[in-house]
Amino acid sequence: MTIKSIWDNEGETVDRYTVVFTDKERNGLHEALGLSNDPTSPQGFSQWTSAQEGEHLGKRLDFSDLPKHIQEHIEMRLSQ
């Protein structure tokens, strides 16, 4: 999978980060991964979903802008 864009809603919802992928686009929706600020915590959130890109997801980030633990979690989920 290839990352198309990453979004941060700065904590407005439990799925703070949305990682949108280029693969499997259908009707404007892309495969995506929604993540909380601490996705590996028992109270954390890390779920595959679909999303339409856009500012409604927050502000756009580069992968390198993400906290290291979020980067590592994304890489771990992609390797599963």
N, C-alpha and C positions, 0 to 999 in steps of 0.2 A: 504494500500500500504506500501511496505517496501523499504526503501532507500538502493540501492545497492552501489552507489558511488556518490560523489559530486566533481565537477570540477570548477576551477576558471581560466579564461583566462586573468585575471588581467586587464580587460578593453579593450582588443583588439577589441571586438565587443559589440554591445548594450546588447546582452545576455551574460553578463560576467559570470554568474554562470549557470551551468547545473547540475540538480539533476536527476540522473538516478535511476529508480525503478526496482525492481525484477519482477514485475507483467507484464504480456502481452508481452513477448518477441516473436518477429517474425523475422525470417531471420537475426538474429544478431542485430536487433534494439529493443530497450527497450522504454517503455513509459518514458517520461522525462518532466521536467519543466525547462524552460529557464527563467532566471531572470536578470534584470539590477541591478545596485548597489542600486537603490532606486525604487523598484517595485511598491510601493504604490503611487508614485508621478504621477500627470497627464501626465508627459513626460516619466514615467517609463515603464518597460516591464516585463510582467509576463504571459507566454504562455505555454500551454501544447503542446508537440511535441513528436517526437521520436528521439532517438540518439543511436549511437554505441559508447560504452565506448572506451576510449583511450586518449593518451596524446595530440591528436589533439584538445581536449576540454580544454587543459590547464594543470594546476597542480592539483593533487588530494588532497582533503581536507577531514577532519573529520567534522561532523556536528558541533561539539563544536568549530571548527576553524572559523566558519562563524560569521559575525557580528550578534549581538542579533536581530536586526530588520529583517535580512534575515531569521534567524531561525524562528522567529515569523510569518513571511509571509508564509514560507513553511508550518508550522503547520496549519495556517489559510486556505491555499489552500487545504490541505489534508482533512480538516474537512468539506469542502463544498460538 
